[in-house]
Every structure is written in C-alpha cells, then in structure tokens.
Amino acid sequence: KLRVSEPPNAYDFGQIINALNANKDKAACADLLTATDPKTLPVLLSNKLEGEILLIFIQSLEHYIAGKDPGLAYQHLFYLSKAERFKVVLALLSKNEKEEVQHLFDLLTESHSDQYSLEDLGSLKEVYEL
C-alpha cells in the first residue's frame, strides 16, 4: 500500500496521481485527497487534469470520503471544478462516467454537512452539467 501525504508541488502531485491511476488505487487516492487541502487542487493539478484523473477522484470521493466526510467531498468537487481543463474534461465524459458523478452528488444530497447547503450543491451540480 502506498503511503500518501500532501505533495509539496504540482510535479510531485502529478507523479503520485499517475501512479495511483496506473494501479487504479482508489483507496490510496482517497488518502491523497484527504491529505490535500481542497483549495490547493487547481494549483497542484496545473494543466494536467484528464478524464481518467477526474474519474479516479470522483470514485475515491464516492467510495471512501463522501460517507465519512461529505463536507470534504464537496470541497474537493468545488475546487476540482476550478482546475484548468475542467470544462474540456467534463465535455469528454461518457454517459456512464457522468452517471458516476451524478451518484456522488446524490450521496452528498442525502448526507448533511455544515460545509454546504442544498443550494450550494445544486449550483455545483450545474457546474458539473448534471
């Protein structure tokens, strides 16, 4: 199992993400997202956001984080939408991939957190074109 801490820069973050993605290690990706301040995501991702990366983030948030800390999952979704290439990557998602994103939003709607309101979630859903 990969030990994950917050990466110091975009290069290291990219290296870790590529390794996690190659192994499809959603649990370690969840550890990385938990260790990473959501506000730093756009900078750490730089211009490297791709469909596969967005998807492993969504799956990690859905399976490992949303149930325990819906507020953290929301924050990551919010700042992920601020990353360079987000709109391009979103446009290229398949119908099944979009359904996974929708499922994560459904989980967050069922959960309650003082970090977001249902209105906040609704606005973010529009950003994700759901």
N, C-alpha and C positions, 0 to 999 in steps of 0.2 A: 504494500500500500504506500502510495506517495504521501509524504508529509508536506503539508502546504501551509505557507504563511503569506502575508501580504507581500507581493513583489514590489521591489523598490522603483521600478521603471517600466515603461511600455515594452522595451525589448524583452526583459525577463518575463513579464506578464504574457507576452506573445509566445515565448518558448514553452511556458507552463501550459497555456491553453492548447497549443499544438500537441503536446504530449498527452494531455488529458483527452483531447478529441481523438487522437490516434487510437487510444485504448478504450474509447467510449466510457471513460470512468466518471460516471455521473456523481458518485459519492464524493470523490476527491474534488470534482468541480464544485460541488456544494460547499466543501470545506474552504476552497479558494474564495468563493463568493461570500461566505460567512466572515472570512478574514479580511476581505477587501471592503473599504469604505465605498458604498454605492456612488457617492459624489465623484470619486476618482475614476469610475469606469470609462467615461468618454475619453479621458486623457490616456489611461492605460491601454485602451483598445486602439487609440490613434486612428489610423485609416485602415485597420486590419479586420474590421467586422465582416464576417462571411455568414452565409446561411447555416453552415454546419455549426459554427460557433454560437450563433443566436439560438439554434435548436438545442445544443447541449446545455446552454444557460437556462432555457425555458424548462427543459426536462429536469435539470438539477433543482431549480426553484420549485417545480411542481412536486417532485417525489421526495425531496429532502428538507426543504426550507419552509414552504407555504404552511404546512401543518403545524410546525413548531413556532415560526415567527413570521406571520403574514405581513407585518409591517416592513420587515427586512426584504421580503419578496417584492412587495410593492415598490420600495425604494429602488431596488435593482432594476425593475421593469421601467420605472420612471427615468432613471439615468441612462439606461440602455437606449432608450428612445432618443437621447440627446447625442448619441455617438455618431461620428462621421459614417456615411454609407448606410445608416439605418433604413432610410426610405427605400433605397435600392434593394437592400437585402429583403426587406419586408415584401416588396413587389414580386420578388422571385420565389417566395414560399409557395409550396404546393398546397392543395386543398387540405390534405391530411395534416401537414405541418401547421397550417392556420388553425385547424381543429385542436391541436395540442395547445396552442397559445390560448384559444378560447377556453379550454378546460382549466388552464391555470387561472384565468380571470374568474371562472365560475367558482373555483376553490376560494379565491380571495373574497368573492362576494359573500360566500357562506361564512367565512371567518370574520372575526371582528378585531379591529385594531384601532388604537387611538392615533395611529400614524396616517390614516387615510379615512375619508368618508366615502359613502357610496357614490356621491357626486364626483369626487376625485377619481374613483375607479372608472366611472362612466366616461369621464373626459380622457383618461388614459386609454381606455378601450378604443375610443375614436382615433387616437394617435396610432394605435396598432391596427386600425382599419377593420375592426370587428363589429 
